[in-house]
């Protein structure tokens, strides 16, 4: 995982947890705007989420944050 993606995931998870609490769920689409201006980063996130970790569409932000921090 690139540092760029790692930072983006951690920032989004922290923001969502602060807004909605530790039970908030997210998908990998939460890390991107509706306009796909970084397709390489989106594919990296999708590969990490779906292929590498076989995660469900929605997962708890705290779980994703823990996975990223363990890298």
Backbone torsions as a table, in degrees:
resi	resn	phi	psi	omega
1	UNK	NA	132.4	179.2
2	UNK	-72.5	154.4	177.2
3	UNK	-60.1	-36.0	179.8
4	UNK	-59.2	-47.8	-179.8
5	UNK	-68.3	-42.2	179.6
6	UNK	-57.0	-47.8	179.7
7	UNK	-62.0	-42.6	-179.9
8	UNK	-62.0	-45.4	-179.6
9	UNK	-62.8	-46.6	-178.9
10	UNK	-63.6	-40.7	178.4
11	UNK	-62.2	-46.6	-178.8
12	UNK	-66.1	-43.8	179.1
13	UNK	-61.1	-46.2	178.5
14	UNK	-59.4	-43.1	-179.5
15	UNK	-64.2	-47.1	-179.0
16	UNK	-64.8	-41.7	178.9
17	UNK	-63.7	-42.3	178.9
18	UNK	-63.8	-36.6	-178.5
19	UNK	-77.0	-41.6	-168.4
20	UNK	-124.2	-1.0	177.7
21	UNK	93.6	176.4	-172.9
22	UNK	-73.4	-10.5	178.2
23	UNK	-91.4	2.0	-176.5
24	UNK	-66.2	136.2	176.7
25	UNK	-103.1	150.0	177.9
26	UNK	-139.8	161.3	169.8
27	UNK	-116.9	171.0	-178.3
28	UNK	-68.1	-16.7	175.9
29	UNK	-67.5	-20.1	179.8
30	UNK	-63.6	-17.8	-177.0
31	UNK	-87.5	1.6	-174.0
32	UNK	-135.6	153.7	174.5
33	UNK	-74.9	164.6	176.3
34	UNK	-61.8	-28.7	176.3
35	UNK	-86.0	121.3	-176.7
36	UNK	-81.6	84.4	-178.8
37	UNK	-96.6	-3.8	176.8
38	UNK	-135.5	70.5	-175.5
39	UNK	-60.9	-32.7	179.8
40	UNK	-65.7	-41.6	179.1
41	UNK	-67.5	-39.8	177.0
42	UNK	-60.9	-43.9	179.5
43	UNK	-67.3	-35.6	176.5
44	UNK	-63.5	-44.7	179.1
45	UNK	-64.5	-43.8	179.9
46	UNK	-62.6	-42.7	179.3
47	UNK	-63.5	-46.2	179.4
48	UNK	-61.1	-45.0	-175.4
49	UNK	-70.7	-51.2	-170.6
50	UNK	-88.4	-52.1	-173.0
51	UNK	-82.0	-46.7	-175.6
52	UNK	-72.6	-47.0	-173.9
53	UNK	-108.1	-7.0	178.7
54	UNK	49.2	47.8	-179.2
55	UNK	-80.9	155.9	173.9
56	UNK	-69.2	168.4	-179.4
57	UNK	-57.2	-46.6	176.9
58	UNK	-112.2	133.2	176.6
59	UNK	-134.1	158.5	177.0
60	UNK	-65.1	135.9	179.7
61	UNK	-60.1	-35.8	179.6
62	UNK	-65.3	-34.3	177.7
63	UNK	-67.2	-44.6	179.8
64	UNK	-64.0	-43.2	178.9
65	UNK	-60.3	-43.1	178.8
66	UNK	-63.8	-41.8	178.0
67	UNK	-61.3	-44.8	-178.9
68	UNK	-66.5	-40.9	180.0
69	UNK	-68.1	-20.1	-179.7
70	UNK	-82.5	-6.9	-178.9
71	UNK	-79.9	NA	NA
